[in-house]
């Protein structure tokens, strides 16, 4: 019976670990899916001037003509890899670790997007002005990155709180088991010094 119960307990532990590693975004899944769609659309819209997000990715002649800075390239790549790729993978697999990766990448892309916006309104080396300012693609992509960062942060934080609660419950169960075992041992084991002698005098160790 002990062996059977131990096997049953192991199955429960495995199921618990599996559930702890998954996420349940709920209604946020719809918002994240819409934000991913917006991020995808932003890549085909003008990033700046005649250069779209895809032109920035491929360093096309239009991107060279528009003098696209490295910050725009970094932002578009981060948006593609984390805002679109990692977010879609997290929604499909429901894995907590992938959601955490998507959160970190989207947070960095928010900073890169802000810098990309700034470079389109700031003279470059030698005081050369950019041919055009911020395009609708850059604006929508940055907004999508902000939305994804916010919602992934809420999802990851909720799971982190759940993990802490599970760890605390496990510590309580372990302490209760140790205490029960200690009490059981104290009741079953009698010290030789507690056994009285035949003449009624206390025993000695």
JOWO-V74307 format. One record per backbone hydrogen bond with DSSP energy under -1.0 kcal/mol. CO is the residue of the C=O (numbers start at 1). NH is the residue of the N-H. Records with the same first field share a line. If there is no record, write none. Layout:
BEGIN
CO = NH ; NH
END
This chain:
BEGIN
1 = 5
2 = 6
3 = 7
4 = 8
5 = 9
6 = 10
7 = 11
8 = 12
9 = 13
10 = 14
11 = 15
12 = 16
13 = 17
14 = 18
15 = 19
16 = 20
17 = 21
19 = 22
21 = 96
25 = 28
26 = 29
27 = 31
28 = 32
29 = 33
30 = 34
31 = 35
32 = 36
33 = 37
34 = 38
35 = 39
36 = 40
37 = 41
38 = 42
41 = 44
43 = 54
45 = 53
46 = 137
47 = 135
48 = 51
51 = 47 ; 48
52 = 56
53 = 57
54 = 58
55 = 60
60 = 64
61 = 65
62 = 66
63 = 68
64 = 67
69 = 73
70 = 74
71 = 75
72 = 76
73 = 77
74 = 78
75 = 79
76 = 80
77 = 81
78 = 82 ; 83
79 = 84
80 = 85
81 = 86
82 = 87
84 = 88
85 = 89
86 = 90
87 = 91
88 = 92
89 = 93
90 = 94
94 = 23
95 = 99
96 = 100
97 = 101
98 = 102
99 = 103
100 = 104
101 = 105
102 = 106
103 = 107
104 = 108
105 = 109
106 = 110
107 = 111
108 = 112
109 = 113
110 = 114
111 = 115
112 = 116
113 = 117
114 = 118
115 = 119
116 = 120
118 = 121
124 = 127
128 = 124
135 = 139
136 = 140
137 = 141
138 = 142
139 = 143
140 = 144
141 = 145
142 = 146
143 = 147
144 = 148
145 = 149
146 = 150
147 = 151
148 = 152
149 = 153
150 = 154
151 = 155
152 = 156
153 = 157
154 = 158
155 = 159
156 = 160
157 = 161
158 = 162
159 = 163
160 = 164
161 = 165
162 = 166
163 = 167
164 = 168
165 = 169
166 = 170
167 = 171
168 = 172
169 = 173
170 = 174
171 = 175
172 = 176
173 = 177
174 = 178
175 = 179
176 = 180
177 = 181
178 = 182
179 = 183
180 = 184
181 = 185
182 = 186
183 = 187
184 = 188
185 = 189
191 = 194
192 = 195
197 = 200
201 = 197
END
